[in-house]
Amino acid sequence: MKKPWWNDNLTVLWNEVCAAERIWRKNPSRNERKSARHVFVKTRKTFDKNCQQAKRQYWYRSQEELCAVQNGNPREFWKKIGRIGVGNERQKNIPMEVLHDDDSMCTDTDVVLNKWKISFDNLLNCKDKDNLPNESITNNISDDFLDCEITIDEVLNVLIKAKNGKAPVTNVKGFVWEYKRIDLGILGAF
């Protein structure tokens, strides 16, 4: 995907940087390699400088357009705001096409939406009552180990095994090791 600030001059400069890097990397002689690296660094700096300049000009023009549209049409203003940002570049469109039974492709919006509706309806609304489970599912699963109270010893063991910086309270492990005991009032909170 081409960046909105990219231009033909940047393409030429980028190709020059790539060529200079290839020459630098493939040159076996030490003196020639040193001079080739110098040329590569120089062309890379030129490319970076022009790239940053193009970005700045693009964002400046975008700001000017937003300021111009701000007082006029609010709908157009918010459309322009929505087009700004990194997330906008990553958006992908959902293909509006379906495959018919005869392997032909259809792009008609009404046909596509109807096909999707039927497919999702069949997927989510099971009409075959024979395949449904007969026994009722209960959420009341009892486990004595999981249902018991949390003891002070369990809390102490977890605090001792905890890594520094991984506890919700800063330096809990250091606190446990430094004082070797924890006030029962603090543990009662757990």
Secondary structure as GFF3:
##gff-version 3
##sequence-region A 1 190
A	DSSP	alpha_helix	8	26	.	.	.	ID=ss1
A	DSSP	alpha_helix	30	70	.	.	.	ID=ss2
A	DSSP	alpha_helix	74	83	.	.	.	ID=ss3
A	DSSP	alpha_helix	86	90	.	.	.	ID=ss4
A	DSSP	beta_strand	98	99	.	.	.	ID=ss5
A	DSSP	beta_strand	105	106	.	.	.	ID=ss6
A	DSSP	alpha_helix	109	124	.	.	.	ID=ss7
A	DSSP	three_ten_helix	129	131	.	.	.	ID=ss8
A	DSSP	alpha_helix	144	147	.	.	.	ID=ss9
A	DSSP	alpha_helix	152	161	.	.	.	ID=ss10
A	DSSP	alpha_helix	172	179	.	.	.	ID=ss11
A	DSSP	alpha_helix	184	188	.	.	.	ID=ss12
###
